[in-house]
Amino acid sequence: MKHLSYLLKKLVNAAVIVVLMYISAKAIGKNKDKKICRLQQSEYMLDMIEKGIKFTDILPIERGSRIAVYGNGKIGKNVIRELLKEEVNVCCIIDRISCTSVFENIHIFSPDDNLPLMDIVLVTVVDEYDGIQQKLSGKLDCPIINLAEVWRKC
């Protein structure tokens, strides 16, 4: 009986380890896919810059438009820098998780905050566009553009 109890504990422990390994493998796969998407987005942006294409050439940005950028990660920061070079009015940054409250003298808001008036939101977050679009469309009355889709068309 003691031996059976010992074997049962070992079997349960082994099953727990297998389940944890499976969960970890799934998480690694998701992170890998996200990193590949980020790399593709960075390549799209670099291609655009190398070809001399400006955001104002490919987006419905009119002079004086108030543009919000959703995402303050590497891609978002590079998009903001390029928009500022083109003298586009970036009125704010929207980010769910940000370590700072300002970037390039632009205020960073949470999507749950009262957001300032804007004419367009450019979403730079790789794999969360649908959720972001759904959440913001209930709060904002402006186009919410997925930059990944725009870059693919360039």
HELIX and SHEET records of a PDB file:
HELIX    1   1 LYS A    2  GLU A   50  1                                  49    
HELIX    2   2 PHE A   55  ILE A   58  1                                   4    
HELIX    3   3 LYS A   74  LYS A   85  1                                  12    
HELIX    4   4 TYR A  129  SER A  137  1                                   9    
HELIX    5   5 LEU A  147  LYS A  153  1                                   7    
SHEET    1   A 6 VAL A 102  PHE A 103  0                                        
SHEET    2   A 6 ILE A 106  PHE A 109 -1                                        
SHEET    3   A 6 ASN A  89  ILE A  94  1                                        
SHEET    4   A 6 ARG A  66  TYR A  70  1                                        
SHEET    5   A 6 ILE A 120  VAL A 123  1                                        
SHEET    6   A 6 ILE A 144  ASN A 146  1                                        
END                                                                             
